[in-house]
Amino acid sequence: SNMHTFTYPTYENQENTTSNSYTEGSTYGNTWTWTNTLSYHKVFNDVHNLQVLAGTESYESRGETVGGTTFGYLTFDPNYTTLTSGSGIVTNYSTRSAEGLWSQFGRLDYGYKDKYLFSATIRRDGSSKFKTYQYGVFPAFTAAWRISQESFLQNIPWLTDLKIRGGWGVMGNQINLNPDNAYSTFTSNRNSSYYDIGGTNNSIQQGFQTGQIGNPDAKWERDANTNIGIDASLFKGAINISADYYIKNITDLLFNAELPGTYGRGVQPYQNVAHAKNNGIDLTLNGSTQITKDLKFNATLTLTTYNNKI
């Protein structure tokens, strides 16, 4: 990608040539993902349906940016604004970044007469964004009972389908972290880290300042989700009901909280500093009826409640 930005002076500041600036930059990025899976599927005695899946996945992303900014333009015509046509000093920048993931996962699905259903998943993910606690293990499972297929509900004419289900699982999160969150870095800035060591007022020496404060002890944020629900179809599909009660618990929540000024000007790192809990109800009620041959009526009612605490 390429980027060109021009900042115009305000009307009452037209004579101030330093109030306009031009920035030009380009970005290059490359990402690849490599997934390998092995699956097995077998039906035993026409009643037991078993599926097993195992796999690995690799992910890597790299990116580079380069650009510059200057000011003092006498013309604002975009055909003539370049980094060399301004009268100010050009400030250049360039960055490089890289991150990767290495994961192993497995899944088991089992069904008995399409009436009792069970599924379990486990993942192990390793991220280059962490240093001390690089790997996390994240299990999950779901179960469902299609109760409408039980013999004691077979003779209810208005009940077409009824399923009770529930599940629990943990997801790992590291999306907000910078690739170098674990490391303390240093940077050089002409405006704040160059010094007139000799006191000559005409010669400055390059210096360094903290660019980022590292946190090598950050670990995976864990999002645990629990839900219990029902799905019902009544009167041959004329009325459909879906209801869920959910709880989401986030532990080791990653957040880049502000640090005291004595730490310096470095960017504050993400840390595991909090716990969050969400819970509520999701309800959907759908109805449809054929009024005449050419006229059909559909209606949907949804209700959601949400409670959040940090």
Order of alpha helices (4+ residues) and beta strands (2+ residues): beta-beta-beta-beta-beta-beta-beta-beta-beta-beta-beta-beta-beta-beta
